[in-house]
Amino acid sequence: MFARLGVLLAILLIGCAPAWAGAISEAFIDSAAQSLAAAPAAESRIHVSMWVIAFYLFYLGVIWAFNFMMLRQLGRRDFDVNWSAKSVCFANVLLASGDTAMFIAFLIAYLFPGSFSTTVDAAKLMQLLLLGVFSTSVTMSVYYLFIGIYMWKRFAGAVVNLLFSIVVSFFVLRLLVHYNPGNIWFSMSLPSGTPNYSAWLRNIPLFIYGLLSVSVIAYLSIVKYNDSEHIIVKKYNLAIILAMISLVLSFIFYAVDVFYSHLIPREYIWIVYVLKTLAYMLALVCMWLGEFYYGRQIPLAKATMGEV
């Protein structure tokens, strides 16, 4: 009951939040925005490297290809549409939508550098980036809420319901902290080497409920993998296990970003961002394999060997 009430509250909050999502790290945005802000003074124009554009195109091309496949399968696949598959699809569509919005801002700056050659025009682009940072941060929270919903719907039970209530509670806390008047969204506004404690405050709830959901899904999928003798069921659970391991890796890179970005030279922030993004891409591929590839064969497995 409490879990259902929590979901209703979460949906209301999501409806009031910006509708973007993304895996774009705050340190990455800080680094990019700093270079953008410095460019007018140094070169009389804003500069975005071709490398940034190329990596975005690669990342977004892959993630949207899988998203379109999932959306297509949700509408016509030959087994019951369940909340496990829906959660995977919705989470990754939100993720890609936010990153696409941020990519558009960078693409505009890359294609039309002269449009942001003055201080006033550059400030407009910075405001767009700030909106992107806020929106992607809010809906990154939504991404892990959907991971929690996946846990709740697939592994129904009293203990999981309690854990999901914890997930929803920290999700709500995470959203509320976004409206803290003391938030500093661009760490570059702080003195060099100064930790951004407001970013710590915003992200600790995410680490709690995100890692809780991922850990529970991984553990229960391992249990089901060991209990099953059907090869398709084993592959299904193995794919989900690998997806959760990928998300744990993304949390490790995100922790470096959030808690140690003030100690990392700018060039290494790009490395952290790339590794974090690749971890999300791997998680997406494994989720698709589990829910939309091997999942297509689950009804036969249920009929012959019992529940998944």
Stockholm file with secondary structure:
# STOCKHOLM 1.0

chainA/1-308         MFARLGVLLAILLIGCAPAWAGAISEAFIDSAAQSLAAAPAAESRIHVSMWVIAFYLFYLGVIWAFNFMMLRQLGRRDFDVNWSAKSVCFANVLLASGDTAMFIAFLIAYLFPGSFSTTVDAAKLMQLLLLGVFSTSVTMSVYYLFIGIYMWKRFAGAVVNLLFSIVVSFFVLRLLVHYNPGNIWFSMSLPSGTPNYSAWLRNIPLFIYGLLSVSVIAYLSIVKYNDSEHIIVKKYNLAIILAMISLVLSFIFYAVDVFYSHLIPREYIWIVYVLKTLAYMLALVCMWLGEFYYGRQIPLAKATMGEV
#=GR chainA/1-308 SS CHHHHHHHHHHHHHHHSCSCCCCCCHHHHHHHHHHHHHHHHHHSSCCCCHHHHHHHHHHHHHHHHHHHHHHHHHHHCSSCCCHHHHHHHHHHHHHHHHHHHHHHHHHHHHHCGGGGCSHHHHHHHHHHHHHHHHHHHHHHHHHHHHHHHHHHHHTCSHHHHHHHHHHHHHHHHHHHHTTCTTCCSCGGGSCTTCCCHHHHHHHHHHHHHHHHHHHHHHHHHHHHHHHCCCHHHHHHHHHHHHHHHHHHHHHHHHHHHHHHGGGSCHHHHHHHHHHHHHHHHHHHHHHHIIIIIGGGGHHHHHHHHCCC
#=GC SS_cons         CHHHHHHHHHHHHHHHSCSCCCCCCHHHHHHHHHHHHHHHHHHSSCCCCHHHHHHHHHHHHHHHHHHHHHHHHHHHCSSCCCHHHHHHHHHHHHHHHHHHHHHHHHHHHHHCGGGGCSHHHHHHHHHHHHHHHHHHHHHHHHHHHHHHHHHHHHTCSHHHHHHHHHHHHHHHHHHHHTTCTTCCSCGGGSCTTCCCHHHHHHHHHHHHHHHHHHHHHHHHHHHHHHHCCCHHHHHHHHHHHHHHHHHHHHHHHHHHHHHHGGGSCHHHHHHHHHHHHHHHHHHHHHHHIIIIIGGGGHHHHHHHHCCC
//
